[in-house]
Amino acid sequence: ATSAALGALRSTTRLVLQYAAQRTFERKAEGEVADHAADECLSEWRACVRTVAELPPPERVSTWECMPVVRAPPPPWALVAPAIPPVPPPPMAQELPVGWVQFADEAVLRLPA
């Protein structure tokens, strides 16, 4: 509830500041000075912001405490046993030096080109 109220205040503040900027621009174009203290819309907004600012700060909680625990079902392929057993990798005859490659079709050690 607190975050929703602060989000609404943030959105309203953006609109009110846009309104105040527009009014200032219009007054300046007419050669007048904008009197924001006399504007009823701005005074209501100021009172609301002042009330919120004077409230005690909300209790801080970690993000993990706010997030609901959601257990996702396992994917379909995890429920089905594999039909074909996995093929083991071919055994290496020996460990090759760095830069050497073993070609499986020729079974010969060669230097890379």
Solvent accessible surface area in square Angstrom, and as a share of the most:
residue,aa,sasa,rsa
1,A,122,0.95
2,T,75,0.44
3,S,90,0.58
4,A,72,0.56
5,A,63,0.49
6,L,72,0.36
7,G,23,0.22
8,A,60,0.46
9,L,32,0.16
10,R,163,0.60
11,S,47,0.30
12,T,65,0.38
13,T,32,0.19
14,R,161,0.59
15,L,119,0.59
16,V,12,0.07
17,L,98,0.49
18,Q,117,0.52
19,Y,72,0.27
20,A,16,0.13
21,A,58,0.45
22,Q,99,0.44
23,R,78,0.28
24,T,54,0.31
25,F,150,0.62
26,E,74,0.33
27,R,79,0.29
28,K,153,0.65
29,A,82,0.64
30,E,116,0.52
31,G,69,0.67
32,E,86,0.38
33,V,139,0.80
34,A,22,0.17
35,D,93,0.48
36,H,56,0.25
37,A,81,0.63
38,A,78,0.61
39,D,25,0.13
40,E,126,0.56
41,C,61,0.36
42,L,6,0.03
43,S,46,0.30
44,E,109,0.49
45,W,49,0.17
46,R,80,0.29
47,A,51,0.40
48,C,64,0.38
49,V,49,0.28
50,R,136,0.50
51,T,82,0.48
52,V,48,0.28
53,A,78,0.61
54,E,132,0.59
55,L,107,0.53
56,P,109,0.68
57,P,120,0.75
58,P,85,0.53
59,E,152,0.68
60,R,226,0.83
61,V,81,0.47
62,S,54,0.35
63,T,93,0.54
64,W,202,0.71
65,E,126,0.57
66,C,87,0.52
67,M,102,0.46
68,P,108,0.68
69,V,119,0.68
70,V,120,0.69
71,R,206,0.75
72,A,84,0.65
73,P,116,0.73
74,P,76,0.48
75,P,52,0.33
76,P,98,0.62
77,W,196,0.69
78,A,64,0.49
79,L,131,0.65
80,V,110,0.63
81,A,83,0.64
82,P,108,0.68
83,A,104,0.81
84,I,138,0.70
85,P,102,0.64
86,P,120,0.75
87,V,132,0.76
88,P,105,0.66
89,P,114,0.72
90,P,110,0.69
91,P,130,0.82
92,M,128,0.57
93,A,92,0.71
94,Q,97,0.43
95,E,164,0.73
96,L,36,0.18
97,P,77,0.48
98,V,158,0.91
99,G,40,0.38
100,W,95,0.33
101,V,67,0.38
102,Q,67,0.30
103,F,86,0.36
104,A,104,0.80
105,D,126,0.66
106,E,76,0.34
107,A,76,0.59
108,V,73,0.42
109,L,66,0.33
110,R,108,0.39
111,L,127,0.63
112,P,78,0.49
113,A,157,1.22
